[in-house]
Amino acid sequence: MNNLKKDIIIATGGTGGHIFPAVSLADYLNKNGFNTIITTDKRGLKFIDDKYSKKTVLINSSSLNKKNILTSIFKIIFAFLNSLFFLIKKKPKFIFGMGGYASFPVCLAGVILRIPFVIYENNLLIGKANRYLTPYAKKIFVSYKDTQGINIKYESKIIITGNILRENILNYSKFSKDKTQSKLNILVLGGSQAAKVFAEKLPDVFIKCKNNHINLKIYQQCLGEQKDDLQKKYNNNSVDHELFNFTFDIIKYYSLANLVITRAGSSALAELLNCKIPFISIPLVSSSDNHQFINAQYFSEKGFGIMLEEKDINIGLFNLLQSIHNDKSVLKSIETNQKKHSDKNVFAIIRKEITKLFYEN
């Protein structure tokens, strides 16, 4: 393959859950003789570090918003035309679609220009953009064999790769100290954009825990504009805490926590699974096709974590935390189940499959 052109476009959505796997994939491919360029929309730029800022191209698109359908269609058409010009200029050998509506126009332009592409899905329910692209994709890479929503006639295209994660996550190992000690060190994650509702509802639950002699420390991700109010509330109620906004160094907080409260985005759950950290996942009610509920339900059924619906936060979360505080074996049991899973072979599998496709094309 040394004489083949090895330029790959990695087309990805604009959330952290899309960007971080895309950057990880780019890192791996660049180290193994490929040349990559990432495309995303303006949302995704804030998750791109300096290393890839010059290797990232902005192609803004839109989801199909029923309230502004004409505006959405115009934006998608404009993104498609931008993608056509971009691909004609770059002449890549291959496109790797990571999902999300920002990836759709790039892959669609690849269809028109006869540039082969694969799609990657890390949710338990295939996303809309990827679903529309399945007839044209060379392969459909999925994180789990139980992924739903793929038409049976495309089953021969499916390759189970595991989760594309950052290298420091895949290689993460816990320190020797026992993290299931008497104190609950709770990390609250709301996804790459934080969760407004967590800042509104969780503090009262944590204050109730404190008043019921549950020993805890809170590490909470929040929006910048929420930080002062949260700080004041925790200080006034003597709740041990540390607040932070978005961070590239999430490993720092993973190493401090023995329990995580999180949304049920696929990348967040996969990171916690591979880091062997027990979690309570609270699906975002408004997630597309309710895919976060499907993610959370799957992980709960596997014993990798505990699912709690948002409507049950006020009473259900306190009861859960009280139960875990009284019986730490709950966390030990989750960790035992998590240890049965690993995604360390993900890049080797992807490289093998991409190499095959390069030779075929």
N, C-alpha and C positions, 0 to 999 in steps of 0.2 A: 504493500500500500504506500510505500515511500514516494513513488512518483505521482500519486494521485493528488489532486487538489483537495485540501482538507479544511476548507472554510465552511463554518457552520453558523447559521443564525439561530439564536435561542430566543424564541418569541414567548413572552410571558405576561401575565396579568400584573396589576399594579399594587397588590397587597403584599405585606411582608411574607405571608404564607406562600406566595408565588415567587417573589424576588429572591428570598434566601436559597431555596432549592436551585433556582436558575444560576445564581452566582456560584454556588457549590459545584454545579455541573460544569460551568465555564472554567472554574479553577482546575478541576480534574482533567477536562479535555485539553486545556492549554498545556498542562504538564505532560500530556501524552501525544504531543505532535499535531494537535488540531489548532485552528485559529477561530476564535469565537467572537461574535458581536451579539450583545443583548438588546432586544427591543422591548420597550414597555411604554406606559403612558405617564403623565406628569405625576400621578400618585406614587408611582414606583420609584421616582428619582430620589426621594428622601431616604430610601432604604439601600441605595447604592453607595458603597464606600468609595474613597478616593481612587483605589486601585482600579475600579471598573468604570469610573465616571466618564473617561474618554473612550471607553469601548461600549458605551450604551447609547442607543439611538431612540429618540422620542417619537412615538407614533400614537397620537391620541385617538381613541375610539370611544364607543359608548355601548352600554347595554341597551336592550330594547325597552325603553321606558314608555309604558302605555299612556301615561299622562301627557307626554311630549313625543309622540311617536314619529312625527315628521322631523323634528330636530334630531332625534336619535338616528333615524335612517340617514339623514344628511351627513351626520358625523361619521357613521360607519362607512358610507360611500367615499367620503373624503379620506378616511384612514386607509381604505382599500386602494385608492389611487396613489396615496403616498407610499404605500407598501409596494405597489407595482414599480414605481420609479426607483425606490430604494433597492429592490431586488435586481432590477435590470442593471443598476450601477454596480452593485457588489458582486453579482453573479456567484452566489454561494453554491456549493455542491449539495447542501442539505439544510433542512429546517427542522428544528426540534421545538415543537409546540408544547408549552408548559401549562396550558389551560388559562382560563380567565378571558373576559371579552376583549382585552387588549391584544391577545395573541391571535384572535380570529382573523382579522383582515390580512395579517402577514401570511398565515397559512393558506388562506383563500387565494391570495395573489400567487402563492407558490403553485397552487393547482393550475391556474391560468398559464403560468410560465413553465409548467412541467418540471418544477423543482420538487424532488421527493421530500416527504416529511413524515415524522412520527409524532404522535401525541402522547402526553404523560398525564395520568390522572391519579392523584393521591387521596381523593375523597372516596368514601364507600359508595357514593352515588355519582356517576359520571356527570360533569358539568355540562351546561347547555352548549357552550362553544365547542367543547370536545365532541359532544354528541353529534352536532351538525357536521363535524369534520371526519367522523369515523369512516364514511364510505370512501374517502379519498386518501386516508392515511395508509402508509406502508405497514406500520405496526402501531399497536395500541399498548403502551407501557402502563401497567397498573401497579399500585403499591400492595394491593391485597387480592387474593384469588376470589374473594367474596364481593368484589365490586359489582354494583348493580347498574342497570340501565343501558347496557351495551346490547344492541340487537344480536340475536343468536347467529345471524348469518355472517357476522364479523368476528366470531369467536376464534377463528383460525389466526387472526391478527394479534391476539392478546399475548403479551409477554409479562409474566409476573416478575418485577424487578425489585420490589421492596421500596422503601422510602428514600428519596434523594434528600439527604440532610447535610448540614455543614460538617466538615471533617472533625472539628473539635467536639461536636455532639456524638458522632459515630465512635470517637476514640475516648469519650468521657468515661471516667471510672471514679467511683466515690472514694472519699478519704476513709481511712480506717475508723474514724470516730463513729460511734453509734448515733445515727440520726433519728432513731425512734426512742429517744430518751423522754423524760417526763414532760418537757416543754414542746408545745406544738409551734414549730417555725413555719408559718403559712405564707407562701408566695402567692400573690393575687395577680393574675395576668388577664388582660382584656383583649389580647390580640395586638397586632402591630399598631393599631390606632387607639388602643385602650378601650375600656368599656365604661361608658357614662353611668350605666345602671349599677355597676359594681360599686362605684364611689357613692352612689345614692343609698344603696340598700345594705351593703356589707358592713359598714362601720357599726350600725346599731346591733347587728348580730354579734360582732366581735366585742362590743361593750357589754352585751348580755353575758357572753362567755366569761369576760373578766369579772363581772359581778357575781358569777356563779363559780368562782375560784378555778376556772380553767386557765392554766398557765400557758400563755401564748405570746409570740412576737409576730408582727405583721410586716411583710415586705410587699408594698402595693404599687403596681403600675397605675398611673393616673394621667389624665390630661393636665396640661400646664395650668389651665384656668381653674382646675379643681383643687390644686395642691394646697393653697392657703386654708381653705375651708376644712379640708380633710385633716391637715396638720393641727388646726385649732380644736377640732372635735376629738381627735385622739389624745391630745395633750390635756384637754379639760377632763377627760375620763381616765387618764393615767394608763392608756394602752401603749405598750411598748411597740414602736413602729419605725419603719424607714420607707419613705416615699421616693418614687423615681418616675421619670417619663420614659419615652422609648430609649432603649440602649442596645448597642451592638454587642455588649459584653454580658449576655444573659447567663452565661456559665457561672459568673460570679454569684448570681442569685440562686441558680440551681444548686450550687454547692452549700448554700446556707439553709435550704428548705428541706423539711421532711414531709410536707404536704403542699400541694398546689391547688388553687381554685382558678379555673380557666374557662374560657369559651371553648367550643368544640371544633375549632378549625383543624384541618387535617395535619398541617405542619406542626402546630403546637402540641397536639396529642402524640404525634410520632416522635417528637423530640423528648417528651417526658417519658414515653415508653422506652426509648433507647437509653435514656439516662437513669432508668429504673427509679423514678420518683412517683410515688402514689399521688393521685389527683382526684379532684371532684370536678367534673365537667358540667357546665351549665350552657346548653345550646342557645345560640342566638335565635330567637323566635322568628325574626325576619329574614333568616338566611335563605338564599335561593333554593327552591324545591325542598326546603326544610332539611338540607343536607347535613347541617350540624347535628340535628337530632339523630339522624341515621348514623353519623360518625360516633356520637356519644353512646348510643345504644349498643353498637357493635363492640366498642371497647369495654363497656360495662359487662356485656354477656361473656366476653373473654376473660373477665376478672382482672383487666389491666387498670381499671379505675372505677369510680362511682359516678353515676349520672344523677343530676338533680335538675328538674325543670325550673325555669325562672319564676313561675308562679308559686313555687314552693319554697323560695329562698327564706322568707321571714321566719317560718317555723321549722321547716325541714333542715335548713343548714345548721341551725343551733343544735337540733337533735343529733345530727350527724357528728358534729364536732364534739359534742358531749360524749357520744358513744365511743368515738375514736380516742378521746382523752382517757376514758375509763378502761379501754381495752386496746392497747397498741398492737395486738396481734392482727388487727384489721389491716394495718399498714404493712406488716410483715407478709401477710398472705398476698396482698397486691404485688409487692416486690417479687415474691416467689413466682407468680404468674408472669410478670414482666420479664424475668430472666429467661423465660422460654423463647423470647423473641429477639431477633437481631437483624439489622439492616446493613451490616458491614460489607456484604457482598454486592451491594447495589451498583457501585460504579464498575466493578468487573463485569457484571451481567450486561450493563448498558454498553460498555466498550465492545464487548463481544458481538452484540446485536448490531451496533452501528457499523462495525468493521464489515460484517456480512453485507449490509445494505450498500456500503461504499463500493464493494466489489461487484454487486449486482447492478449498480448504476454507473 
